[in-house]
Amino acid sequence: MALESSKITVTNICLVSPSYSPENVDLLERKKQMRLCAASHMIWFVPYRTRLLFFRKPPPHLSFEAIVANLKSSLAKALVEFYPLAGRLLVSDSENGLRMDVVCNDKGVLFIEASATGVTVEELAKDEVSGHFEGIPAKLVEDLAQCGDYDISTIPWSFDAPLFIIQVTELSCGGICISVKFNHQLLDGAGTWNFVKSLAEVCCGKSMSLKPVVVETPPCIAVSDDHPTDFELPAGFGRACNADLLKLSTKSTSQSAEYDMKCFAFKKEMIQKMKLENPGFSSFQLLTSFIWSRVNAARDLKDDETTTLVFAANCRGRIKTVPKGFVGMAVVYDHVSTKVSSLRAQGNELRNGADLLKKKIGDLLTEEGAGLYSKAVSSGDRGFTAFPQSKMETALIVGSSFYFPVFEDFGFGKPVGMTLVRPSDDSKLYYFPGKEEGDVVAYIGLTSHAMRKLSFPQV
C-alpha cells in the first residue's frame, strides 16, 4: 500500500500531569509563574516545532499497550522536574509591548495514542539519509503529529493550548512512531531534546543524566519591562513590523511550493579533516561556513551582494549564570553579514566564514554580549520587534544542533530514523546527528532553482 493511501486513527487522548509522590509533595509550592526570555519575545510569531522518531517492532514480550503505559507513567514522573512543560502560556499586551509568561498550573502535556494502516518502517525509510527519513508525504507527517481539538495555529496561542504534545502511533508493521510537538517560545531545541532524553531515561528506569534546573530567567537573557524607545540597536539589527511577522508565520507550506527541503549527510571523517586543516575552529563553525558557501554558489550570488547567516547560540553552561540543565529557552539569536567578495577573498571561503562565526559567537556568549541583545529585544515601539536584518533570498537561517540526543532508547529499542515537519518557507538549515556517531545530517531548504544546483564536493 502506498503511503499516500495510509490512514491514522486516534484511539485515545488525555492530559498527563506531574505525578507528585508523598516524598515530593512540597514541590507543589514551587514558582507558579515565570517570564520567558528575550529570545522567546523575539520569535513570538514562530509556530510550534515538530519532530518524529521511528522505531522498529519491539521485542515480542513488549506489547504496544505496555509501552504506552510505561511512556505515560514515565512522562508523569519526568514532569515533576520539568513542570513548566505541563503549564500554559499567558500572553499579555502591556504598555511595554507583548509579554509572555509560563503559568505553572500542572494542566498537563497532551498525550495522543493512535494506530496506522498502510504504514511500515521499511516504506518510511525508503529514502533514508543516515537515519533521517525523506520523502514522507506531508499529510502523513501531520497525521502522525496531531494536536487533538486544540488550536495551535492561531498566534498568539490560547491559554488552553498545551505547550508540549506527544503522539505514540503503532504502525501496521508493529513498529512505533513517537512525535513531539513543542511551543517554541517556552522551549528551544536544546531544552526540548534534554527533556526527551530525560523521558527516555525514566522509561528505562534510570536517573536523569542531566539534572533539570527551573529558575527565573537569568538577567543576561531576560526580557525587561524597561522599554526605552530610543535604544540604539546593535549593528545589523532593525525593527520588523509585528503584522508582517505574523503574516510570515501563518503562511502555509502550499504557499511556498517553489522550494525544496533535502537532507545531506556529512561523514565524521570529513569534518575531522576540515578541523585538522583549519585548526582553531569548531565543527559547527567549519561545517556551517562550508554549507553557507555552497548555498551562496547555488544561488548564483555575485561578489557585490550581501549574504547573511542567522543563528542561535545556546547559553547553557557557556555563560556562568545560565545552568547547563536550564529548563526553557536559553539562546540568543544573532547573525553575521558580509559581501560575498569578502567571503571569497584569497580563495579561502571556508576559513573566512568560520572566522566571522567564531568572532561573533565569542562576543555574544558573554554576560555583556547576551545582555546587549536582550536590551535590544526589550526596546522600541510597540508593534515592532527587534530582529536581525536580512533578505530571505540571500540569507540562511541555522537551527538545531548535531549534538542533540536524538537516538535514545525508550525501553524498547533506539529509533532507526527521524524526520521533521517541513517549514513554510525556504532559507533554512537544520542540523541533527546522523545514524553513525560523529556523522551530521543537514536539512536544507532552498528555492527549487537553487536546490537543483546545490552540491557538496569533498573537502
C-alpha positions as CSV (number, residue, x, y, z in Angstrom):
1,M,0.0,0.0,0.0
2,A,1.4,3.5,-0.9
3,L,2.0,5.8,2.0
4,E,-0.4,8.3,0.3
5,S,-3.2,5.8,1.0
6,S,-2.4,5.3,4.6
7,K,-4.7,6.0,7.5
8,I,-4.1,7.1,11.1
9,T,-6.8,6.5,13.7
10,V,-6.6,8.2,17.1
11,T,-7.6,5.8,19.8
12,N,-7.1,7.8,22.9
13,I,-6.3,11.4,24.0
14,C,-5.6,12.6,27.5
15,L,-3.6,15.1,29.5
16,V,-0.6,13.9,31.6
17,S,0.3,16.0,34.6
18,P,3.2,15.7,37.0
19,S,2.8,12.8,39.5
20,Y,3.8,14.2,42.8
21,S,4.5,11.4,45.4
22,P,4.3,11.9,49.2
23,E,8.0,12.4,49.2
24,N,7.9,15.4,46.9
25,V,4.5,16.9,47.6
26,D,6.3,20.0,48.9
27,L,7.3,20.7,45.3
28,L,3.7,21.9,44.7
29,E,4.7,25.2,46.3
30,R,7.2,25.9,43.6
31,K,7.3,29.1,41.4
32,K,3.9,29.4,39.7
33,Q,4.6,32.0,37.0
34,M,7.8,32.9,35.1
35,R,8.5,35.4,32.4
36,L,10.0,33.9,29.3
37,C,13.4,35.1,28.0
38,A,14.3,37.8,25.4
39,A,14.7,35.2,22.6
40,S,11.2,34.0,23.2
41,H,9.9,37.5,22.7
42,M,12.0,37.9,19.5
43,I,10.4,34.8,18.0
44,W,6.9,35.3,19.5
45,F,5.4,34.6,16.0
46,V,7.2,31.3,15.4
47,P,4.8,28.3,15.4
48,Y,5.2,25.0,17.3
49,R,8.0,22.8,16.1
50,T,7.5,19.1,15.4
51,R,10.0,16.1,15.4
52,L,9.2,12.5,14.7
53,L,11.1,9.4,15.8
54,F,10.6,5.9,14.2
55,F,11.2,2.6,15.9
56,R,11.2,-1.0,14.6
57,K,8.9,-3.6,16.1
58,P,9.6,-4.1,19.8
59,P,10.5,-7.5,21.2
60,P,7.6,-9.9,21.5
61,H,7.3,-9.6,25.3
62,L,6.5,-5.8,25.0
63,S,3.0,-5.1,23.8
64,F,2.1,-1.7,22.4
65,E,-0.3,-1.2,25.4
66,A,2.6,-1.9,27.8
67,I,4.9,0.6,26.0
68,V,2.2,3.3,26.1
69,A,1.5,2.7,29.8
70,N,5.2,3.0,30.6
71,L,5.5,6.1,28.5
72,K,2.6,7.8,30.3
73,S,3.8,6.9,33.8
74,S,7.4,7.9,32.9
75,L,6.1,11.2,31.5
76,A,4.2,12.0,34.7
77,K,7.4,11.3,36.7
78,A,9.6,13.4,34.4
79,L,7.2,16.3,34.5
80,V,7.8,16.6,38.3
81,E,11.2,18.0,37.4
82,F,10.2,19.6,34.1
83,Y,7.0,21.1,35.5
84,P,6.9,24.3,33.3
85,L,6.2,22.0,30.3
86,A,2.9,21.0,31.9
87,G,1.9,24.7,32.3
88,R,0.2,27.1,30.0
89,L,1.4,30.2,28.1
90,L,0.0,33.6,29.3
91,V,0.3,36.3,26.6
92,S,-0.4,39.9,27.6
93,D,-0.2,43.1,25.6
94,S,1.2,45.5,28.1
95,E,2.3,49.1,27.7
96,N,5.8,47.7,27.1
97,G,4.5,45.5,24.2
98,L,3.9,41.8,24.0
99,R,4.9,39.9,27.1
100,M,4.8,36.1,27.7
101,D,4.8,34.1,31.0
102,V,4.6,30.4,31.6
103,V,1.9,29.7,34.2
104,C,3.0,26.5,36.1
105,N,-0.5,25.2,36.8
106,D,0.2,21.5,36.0
107,K,-2.6,21.3,33.4
108,G,-0.6,18.7,31.7
109,V,1.1,17.6,28.5
110,L,-1.2,16.3,25.7
111,F,-0.8,12.6,25.1
112,I,-2.3,11.0,22.0
113,E,-2.5,7.3,21.1
114,A,-3.1,6.2,17.6
115,S,-2.8,3.3,15.1
116,A,-1.8,3.3,11.5
117,T,-2.9,1.4,8.5
118,G,-0.6,1.0,5.5
119,V,2.5,2.5,7.2
120,T,5.6,0.4,7.7
121,V,9.1,1.4,8.8
122,E,10.5,-0.1,5.7
123,E,8.3,2.1,3.5
124,L,9.1,5.2,5.6
125,A,12.8,4.5,5.3
126,K,12.8,4.1,1.6
127,D,14.6,7.5,1.1
128,E,16.8,7.3,4.3
129,V,19.8,9.6,4.7
130,S,21.9,8.4,7.6
131,G,18.9,7.8,9.9
132,H,16.7,10.6,8.5
133,F,13.6,9.7,6.5
134,E,13.0,11.9,3.5
135,G,10.0,11.9,1.1
136,I,7.3,11.0,3.6
137,P,4.0,12.6,2.4
138,A,3.3,15.9,4.3
139,K,-0.3,14.7,5.1
140,L,1.1,11.6,6.8
141,V,3.6,13.5,8.8
142,E,0.8,15.8,10.0
143,D,-1.4,12.8,10.9
144,L,1.5,11.3,12.9
145,A,1.8,14.5,15.0
146,Q,-1.7,15.8,15.7
147,C,-2.9,18.2,18.4
148,G,-6.3,16.9,19.3
149,D,-9.0,19.6,19.4
150,Y,-6.6,22.3,20.4
151,D,-5.9,25.2,18.0
152,I,-2.2,25.9,17.9
153,S,-2.3,27.6,14.6
154,T,-3.6,31.0,15.9
155,I,-0.9,33.3,17.2
156,P,-0.8,34.3,20.0
157,W,-2.0,31.0,21.4
158,S,-5.0,30.3,23.5
159,F,-4.3,29.9,27.2
160,D,-5.8,26.5,27.0
161,A,-3.2,25.2,24.5
162,P,-0.8,22.5,25.8
163,L,2.9,23.5,25.5
164,F,4.1,20.0,24.7
165,I,2.3,17.3,22.8
166,I,3.3,13.6,22.4
167,Q,1.7,11.2,19.9
168,V,2.5,7.5,20.0
169,T,1.4,5.6,16.9
170,E,1.5,1.8,16.3
171,L,2.4,1.2,12.7
172,S,1.0,-1.6,10.6
173,C,4.3,-3.5,10.7
174,G,4.3,-3.4,14.5
175,G,6.9,-0.5,14.6
176,I,6.2,2.7,16.5
177,C,6.3,6.4,15.8
178,I,6.7,8.9,18.7
179,S,6.2,12.5,17.7
180,V,6.8,15.6,19.9
181,K,5.4,19.0,19.2
182,F,6.6,21.8,21.4
183,N,5.9,25.5,21.9
184,H,9.0,27.3,20.6
185,Q,8.5,30.3,22.9
186,L,8.8,28.1,26.0
187,L,11.5,25.7,24.7
188,D,14.4,25.9,22.3
189,G,15.9,22.8,20.6
190,A,18.4,22.0,23.4
191,G,15.7,22.3,26.1
192,T,13.4,20.1,24.1
193,W,15.9,17.3,23.5
194,N,17.1,17.5,27.1
195,F,13.6,16.7,28.1
196,V,13.2,13.9,25.5
197,K,16.4,12.3,26.7
198,S,15.4,12.6,30.3
199,L,12.0,11.0,29.5
200,A,13.8,8.1,27.7
201,E,16.0,7.6,30.7
202,V,13.0,7.4,33.1
203,C,11.3,5.0,30.7
204,C,14.4,2.7,31.1
205,G,14.3,3.0,34.9
206,K,17.4,5.2,35.0
207,S,18.1,8.5,36.7
208,M,18.2,11.7,34.6
209,S,21.8,12.2,33.5
210,L,21.4,16.0,33.3
211,K,19.5,17.4,36.2
212,P,16.9,19.9,35.1
213,V,17.1,23.3,36.6
214,V,14.0,25.5,36.8
215,V,14.9,29.1,37.8
216,E,13.9,32.6,36.9
217,T,15.3,33.6,33.6
218,P,18.9,34.8,34.2
219,P,19.1,38.6,33.8
220,C,21.5,38.5,30.9
221,I,19.0,36.7,28.7
222,A,15.8,38.1,30.2
223,V,13.4,40.5,28.6
224,S,12.9,43.7,30.5
225,D,9.9,45.9,31.3
226,D,12.2,48.8,30.9
227,H,11.2,49.7,27.4
228,P,13.3,52.6,26.0
229,T,12.1,53.7,22.6
230,D,15.4,55.5,21.8
231,F,17.7,52.5,22.4
232,E,20.3,52.2,19.7
233,L,20.1,48.7,18.2
234,P,23.3,46.7,17.6
235,A,24.7,46.8,14.1
236,G,22.7,44.8,11.6
237,F,19.5,44.8,13.7
238,G,16.3,46.5,12.6
239,R,12.7,46.7,13.7
240,A,10.3,44.4,11.9
241,C,6.5,45.2,11.9
242,N,4.7,42.7,14.0
243,A,1.9,42.5,11.5
244,D,4.4,41.5,8.8
245,L,6.0,38.9,11.0
246,L,2.6,37.4,11.8
247,K,1.9,37.0,8.0
248,L,5.2,35.2,7.6
249,S,4.4,32.7,10.4
250,T,1.0,31.8,9.2
251,K,2.0,31.2,5.5
252,S,1.1,27.6,4.7
253,T,3.6,25.2,3.1
254,S,1.4,25.1,0.0
255,Q,2.1,28.8,-0.5
256,S,5.8,28.0,-0.7
257,A,5.6,25.2,-3.2
258,E,8.6,26.6,-5.1
259,Y,11.1,25.5,-2.6
260,D,12.5,22.1,-1.7
261,M,13.9,20.7,1.5
262,K,16.5,17.9,1.3
263,C,18.8,16.0,3.7
264,F,22.6,15.9,3.2
265,A,24.9,13.7,5.2
266,F,28.4,14.7,6.3
267,K,30.7,11.9,7.5
268,K,32.7,12.3,10.7
269,E,35.9,11.8,8.8
270,M,35.2,14.7,6.5
271,I,34.5,17.0,9.5
272,Q,37.7,15.8,11.2
273,K,39.7,16.5,8.1
274,M,38.3,20.1,7.9
275,K,39.3,20.6,11.6
276,L,42.8,19.2,11.1
277,E,43.4,21.5,8.1
278,N,41.8,24.5,9.8
279,P,42.9,24.4,13.5
280,G,41.3,26.7,16.0
281,F,37.7,26.4,14.7
282,S,34.8,24.2,15.9
283,S,33.0,21.6,13.9
284,F,29.9,23.9,13.8
285,Q,31.9,26.9,12.6
286,L,33.6,25.0,9.8
287,L,30.6,22.9,8.6
288,T,28.3,25.9,8.7
289,S,30.8,28.0,6.7
290,F,31.2,25.2,4.2
291,I,27.4,24.9,3.7
292,W,27.0,28.7,3.6
293,S,29.5,29.0,0.7
294,R,27.8,26.2,-1.3
295,V,24.4,27.8,-0.8
296,N,25.7,31.1,-2.0
297,A,27.1,29.4,-5.1
298,A,23.8,27.6,-5.7
299,R,22.0,30.9,-5.6
300,D,24.4,32.5,-8.1
301,L,25.2,35.3,-5.7
302,K,27.5,37.9,-7.2
303,D,30.6,39.3,-5.4
304,D,28.9,42.7,-4.6
305,E,25.8,41.1,-3.0
306,T,25.5,40.8,0.8
307,T,24.9,37.4,2.3
308,T,23.7,36.8,5.9
309,L,23.8,33.9,8.3
310,V,21.3,33.9,11.2
311,F,21.9,31.5,14.0
312,A,21.0,30.7,17.6
313,A,23.7,30.3,20.3
314,N,23.0,28.1,23.3
315,C,23.9,29.9,26.5
316,R,23.6,26.9,28.8
317,G,26.9,26.2,30.6
318,R,28.7,28.8,28.4
319,I,27.5,31.9,30.3
320,K,28.1,31.4,34.1
321,T,24.6,32.4,35.2
322,V,22.8,30.1,32.8
323,P,22.8,26.5,34.2
324,K,23.5,23.6,31.8
325,G,20.2,22.0,32.7
326,F,18.2,25.2,32.4
327,V,14.5,24.3,31.5
328,G,13.1,26.6,28.9
329,M,14.6,28.9,26.2
330,A,18.2,29.8,26.8
331,V,19.5,31.0,23.4
332,V,20.4,34.3,21.8
333,Y,19.8,34.9,18.1
334,D,22.3,36.9,16.1
335,H,23.8,37.0,12.6
336,V,26.9,37.7,10.5
337,S,26.6,39.6,7.3
338,T,29.2,40.3,4.7
339,K,29.8,40.9,1.0
340,V,30.2,37.7,-1.0
341,S,33.5,39.0,-2.2
342,S,34.8,39.2,1.4
343,L,33.9,35.6,2.0
344,R,35.7,34.5,-1.2
345,A,38.8,36.7,-0.5
346,Q,42.1,35.0,-1.1
347,G,40.3,31.8,-2.2
348,N,39.7,30.8,1.4
349,E,36.0,30.9,1.8
350,L,35.9,28.1,4.4
351,R,38.2,29.9,6.9
352,N,36.7,33.4,6.2
353,G,33.2,32.3,7.0
354,A,34.3,30.3,10.1
355,D,36.3,33.3,11.4
356,L,33.2,35.5,11.2
357,L,31.2,33.0,13.1
358,K,33.9,32.4,15.7
359,K,34.3,36.1,16.5
360,K,30.5,36.7,16.6
361,I,29.8,33.7,18.9
362,G,32.7,34.7,21.2
363,D,31.3,38.2,21.6
364,L,27.8,37.0,22.0
365,L,28.3,34.3,24.7
366,T,29.2,36.7,27.5
367,E,27.1,38.4,30.1
368,E,27.6,41.7,28.3
369,G,27.1,40.4,24.8
370,A,23.9,38.5,25.6
371,G,22.7,41.4,27.8
372,L,23.0,43.9,24.9
373,Y,20.9,41.5,22.7
374,S,18.3,41.2,25.4
375,K,18.1,45.0,25.8
376,A,17.6,45.3,22.0
377,V,14.6,42.9,22.2
378,S,13.1,44.8,25.1
379,S,13.3,48.2,23.5
380,G,11.5,50.1,20.8
381,D,8.0,51.0,19.8
382,R,5.0,48.6,20.5
383,G,4.0,46.9,17.3
384,F,7.6,46.2,16.2
385,T,10.2,43.5,17.1
386,A,14.0,43.9,17.0
387,F,15.3,41.4,14.5
388,P,18.5,40.7,12.5
389,Q,18.2,42.4,9.1
390,S,18.5,40.2,6.1
391,K,17.0,39.5,2.7
392,M,15.5,36.0,2.6
393,E,16.8,35.3,-0.9
394,T,20.4,35.9,0.3
395,A,20.1,34.7,3.9
396,L,20.5,31.3,5.6
397,I,18.8,30.7,9.0
398,V,20.6,28.0,11.0
399,G,18.8,26.0,13.7
400,S,19.0,22.8,15.8
401,S,22.3,21.0,16.6
402,F,24.2,17.9,15.6
403,Y,24.8,17.3,19.4
404,F,21.1,16.8,20.2
405,P,20.4,13.3,21.8
406,V,18.1,12.1,19.1
407,F,18.7,8.3,19.0
408,E,17.9,7.4,22.6
409,D,16.4,4.1,23.9
410,F,12.9,4.4,25.4
411,G,13.0,0.9,26.8
412,F,12.0,-0.9,23.6
413,G,15.0,-0.1,21.3
414,K,16.6,3.0,19.8
415,P,15.0,5.0,17.0
416,V,16.1,3.9,13.5
417,G,15.0,7.2,11.9
418,M,13.6,10.7,12.4
419,T,12.1,13.5,10.4
420,L,10.5,16.9,10.9
421,V,7.6,18.9,9.7
422,R,8.7,20.9,6.7
423,P,8.8,24.7,7.4
424,S,6.6,27.0,5.5
425,D,9.4,28.9,3.7
426,D,13.0,28.4,2.5
427,S,16.4,29.7,3.5
428,K,16.6,27.2,6.4
429,L,19.4,24.9,7.7
430,Y,18.7,22.4,10.5
431,Y,21.4,20.2,12.0
432,F,20.9,16.8,13.6
433,P,23.2,13.9,14.4
434,G,23.5,11.2,11.8
435,K,22.9,7.5,12.4
436,E,26.7,6.8,12.9
437,E,28.3,8.6,15.9
438,G,30.0,11.7,14.7
439,D,28.2,12.0,11.4
440,V,26.0,15.0,10.8
441,V,22.8,15.4,8.8
442,A,21.7,18.8,7.5
443,Y,18.1,19.6,6.4
444,I,18.4,22.4,3.9
445,G,15.5,24.3,2.4
446,L,16.1,26.4,-0.7
447,T,14.1,27.5,-3.8
448,S,13.8,24.7,-6.3
449,H,16.1,26.5,-8.7
450,A,18.9,26.8,-6.1
451,M,18.4,23.3,-4.8
452,R,18.9,21.8,-8.2
453,K,22.4,23.5,-8.3
454,L,23.3,22.7,-4.7
455,S,26.2,20.3,-4.4
456,F,28.9,19.4,-1.9
457,P,32.3,18.4,-3.3
458,Q,34.7,16.5,-1.0
459,V,36.8,18.9,1.1
